[in-house]
C-alpha cells in the first residue's frame, strides 16, 4: 500500500512538472505586436477575435476562475463602466479557463448582486470560455509557477489595427484598478489622435507633453511662437493644453 502511494505521488509530481515545463516557454505578446486571433464560445455566443471588433479598441481581461470574490468584484466594476467604454469605442472581452455553463451561471449571479452602493448593470460584454487553454497560451496568461491551469489577471489593450498597445499583469490575489485601465486607454487614444505623450499621474483634461525639441535652438524657436497653449518646464520638456 505504501509503495502504491509513493508511486502515485511520483506520478502526480511528474505530470505537474511536465505541464509546467510545457508552459514555461509560453511567451507574452509584446507591445506593438498583433494580438493573437481566436474563435471561442462565450456568454453572448461565438466570439471571433479580432474580426468581430473591426474599427474598435479592445481590452482583454483574463480571470483565474468563476464564482471567486476578487474576479466577481472586477466584473461588477466593469459592468458599471460599460457605457464609458462604449463611448470610448472600446469593447470588453473576458477570458477564463472555466466552462461556458459556469460562465452563464456566474453572470446570472453577478447581475443580482449589490456592490459598493451601485446597482449592477446587465452584463453586455462576453465571458469567453477557454477550457482547452488555447487562448491563455496564445496570450501568455498561464504562468506555471503561479498556476498551470488558471490564468493570472492579465490585461491587453488592443488598438483598432489589432496592435497591442499596453499590457498589465496582476497576481491572483490582487484586484485590478479599472479606473487606471480606463485612464491608460484614454491616454493611448489621446496620443493616437494628437501625437502627444502623457506625463506621470496624468488624468484626462490635464496638459500633455509634446515631443522633445532635439536641441536648445529648437526649444528657443518654440518660445518665439508665444503659443498660449505651450508651457516650458525645461528646454527638452514642454507641456501643451489640448
C-alpha positions in Angstrom: 0.0 0.0 0.0 2.8 2.4 1.0 4.6 1.5 -2.3 1.5 2.3 -4.3 1.1 5.6 -2.5 4.7 6.6 -3.2 4.4 5.7 -6.9 1.2 7.7 -7.2 2.8 10.7 -5.7 5.8 10.4 -8.0 3.4 10.1 -11.0 1.4 13.2 -10.0 4.7 15.2 -9.5 5.9 14.1 -12.9 2.7 15.2 -14.5 2.8 18.6 -12.8 6.4 19.0 -13.7 5.8 18.1 -17.3 2.9 20.5 -17.6 4.9 23.3 -16.0 7.8 22.6 -18.4 5.4 22.6 -21.4 4.0 26.1 -20.4 7.3 27.6 -19.1 8.3 28.8 -22.6 4.9 30.3 -23.5 5.6 33.9 -24.3 3.5 37.0 -23.7 2.8 39.0 -26.9 4.6 42.3 -26.7 3.6 45.9 -27.2 3.5 46.6 -30.9 2.8 43.1 -31.9 -0.5 41.9 -33.4 -2.9 40.4 -30.9 -3.4 36.6 -31.4 -6.6 35.7 -33.2 -9.1 33.2 -31.8 -12.6 31.8 -32.1 -14.4 30.7 -28.9 -17.8 30.3 -27.2 -18.9 33.0 -24.9 -21.9 34.1 -22.8 -23.2 36.1 -25.8 -22.4 33.5 -28.5 -19.4 32.7 -30.6 -16.6 35.4 -30.5 -14.3 35.8 -33.5 -11.4 37.9 -32.4 -10.5 40.4 -33.8 -13.0 40.2 -36.8 -16.0 40.9 -34.6 -14.4 44.2 -33.4 -13.4 45.9 -36.6 -12.6 49.6 -36.1 -12.7 49.3 -32.3 -10.3 49.4 -29.4 -10.4 46.2 -27.4 -9.5 45.3 -23.8 -9.0 41.7 -23.0 -9.2 40.7 -19.3 -8.2 37.2 -18.1 -9.6 35.8 -14.9 -8.4 32.9 -12.7 -11.9 31.4 -12.0 -15.7 32.0 -11.9 -17.5 32.4 -8.6 -14.5 33.9 -6.8 -14.6 37.1 -4.8 -11.8 39.1 -6.5 -13.0 38.2 -10.0 -16.6 39.0 -9.1 -15.6 42.5 -7.8 -13.8 43.2 -11.1 -16.8 42.1 -13.2 -19.0 44.3 -11.1 -16.8 47.3 -11.6 -16.6 46.7 -15.3 -20.3 46.4 -15.6 -20.6 49.9 -14.1 -18.2 51.2 -16.7 -19.8 49.7 -19.7 -21.2 53.0 -21.0 -17.9 54.7 -20.5 -16.1 52.1 -22.6 -18.7 52.2 -25.3 -18.3 56.0 -25.5 -14.6 55.3 -26.0 -15.3 53.0 -28.9 -13.9 50.1 -26.8 -15.1 46.5 -26.5 -14.5 44.5 -23.3 -13.7 40.8 -23.6 -13.3 38.5 -20.5 -11.4 35.2 -20.8 -11.4 32.4 -18.2 -10.4 28.7 -18.3 -13.8 27.7 -16.8 -16.6 26.3 -19.0 -19.4 28.1 -20.7 -22.1 26.8 -18.4 -20.2 28.1 -15.4 -19.8 31.5 -17.1 -23.5 31.7 -17.7 -24.5 30.9 -14.2 -21.8 33.3 -12.8 -23.2 36.1 -14.9 -26.7 35.4 -13.6 -25.5 35.5 -10.1 -23.5 38.8 -10.5 -26.4 40.6 -12.1 -28.3 40.1 -8.9 -25.6 41.5 -6.6 -25.4 44.9 -4.9 -21.8 46.2 -4.5 -20.4 49.5 -3.3 -23.8 51.0 -3.3 -24.0 50.5 -7.1 -26.8 48.9 -8.9 -25.4 46.1 -11.1 -26.0 46.7 -14.8 -26.9 43.9 -17.2 -23.5 42.5 -18.4 -23.3 43.0 -22.1 -19.7 42.0 -22.7 -18.7 38.4 -23.4 -17.2 36.0 -20.9 -15.2 33.7 -23.2 -14.7 30.0 -22.3 -11.1 28.9 -22.7 -11.4 25.4 -21.2 -8.8 24.0 -23.5 -6.3 26.7 -22.6 -5.7 27.7 -26.2 -6.3 31.4 -25.8 -4.5 31.6 -22.5 -1.4 30.1 -24.1 -1.5 32.4 -27.1 -1.6 35.5 -24.7 0.9 34.1 -22.2 -1.8 34.2 -19.4 -0.7 30.9 -17.9 2.2 31.5 -15.5 3.2 27.9 -14.5 4.8 29.0 -11.2 1.6 30.6 -10.2 -0.9 28.0 -11.7 -0.7 25.7 -14.6 -4.4 25.7 -15.3 -5.7 29.1 -14.1 -5.0 32.4 -15.7 -3.3 35.2 -13.9 -5.0 38.6 -14.0 -3.8 39.8 -17.4 -4.9 42.9 -19.4 -4.3 43.6 -23.0 -5.3 46.9 -24.6 -5.5 46.5 -28.4 -6.0 49.3 -30.9 -8.3 49.3 -34.0 -5.4 47.9 -36.1 -5.2 44.9 -33.7 -1.8 46.0 -32.3 -1.2 45.6 -28.6 -0.7 49.0 -27.0 -0.5 48.2 -23.3 -0.3 45.1 -21.1 -0.8 44.6 -17.3 -0.3 41.5 -15.2 -1.6 41.1 -11.6 -1.3 38.2 -9.2 -4.5 36.2 -8.5 -4.8 37.8 -5.0 -4.8 41.5 -6.2 -7.8 43.1 -7.9 -7.2 45.4 -10.9 -7.8 49.1 -10.8 -10.4 49.7 -13.5 -10.0 53.4 -13.3 -6.3 53.1 -14.1 -7.0 50.8 -17.0 -9.6 53.3 -18.3 -7.1 56.2 -17.8 -4.4 54.3 -19.8 -6.9 53.7 -22.6 -7.8 57.4 -22.8 -4.0 58.3 -22.7 -3.4 55.9 -25.6 -6.3 57.3 -27.6 -5.1 60.9 -26.8 -1.6 60.0 -28.2 -3.2 58.3 -31.2 -5.3 61.4 -32.0 -2.8 64.2 -31.2 0.7 62.7 -31.4 1.4 63.7 -27.9 2.5 61.9 -24.7 1.1 62.0 -21.2 3.2 62.8 -18.0 3.1 60.9 -14.7 -0.2 60.8 -12.9 -1.9 62.4 -16.0 -5.7 62.4 -16.0 -8.0 63.4 -18.9 -8.1 67.2 -19.2 -4.6 67.7 -17.9 -1.8 69.2 -20.0 0.1 66.7 -22.2 3.7 66.5 -23.3 4.9 67.3 -26.9 7.9 65.5 -28.4 11.1 66.9 -27.0 13.0 69.5 -29.1 16.2 67.9 -30.3 18.3 71.0 -29.4 18.2 74.1 -27.3 17.9 76.1 -30.5 14.7 74.3 -31.4 13.4 75.0 -27.9 14.1 78.7 -28.4 12.0 78.6 -31.6 9.1 77.2 -29.6 9.4 80.1 -27.2 9.3 82.6 -30.1 5.9 81.2 -31.2 4.4 82.5 -27.9 1.7 79.9 -28.1 -0.5 80.3 -25.1 -1.2 76.6 -25.1 2.5 75.7 -24.7 4.4 75.8 -21.4 8.2 75.2 -20.9 9.4 73.1 -17.9 12.9 72.6 -19.4 14.3 73.1 -22.9 13.6 69.4 -23.5 10.3 69.3 -21.7 7.2 71.2 -22.9 3.6 70.8 -21.8 0.6 71.6 -24.0 -3.1 72.2 -23.4 -5.4 70.4 -25.8 
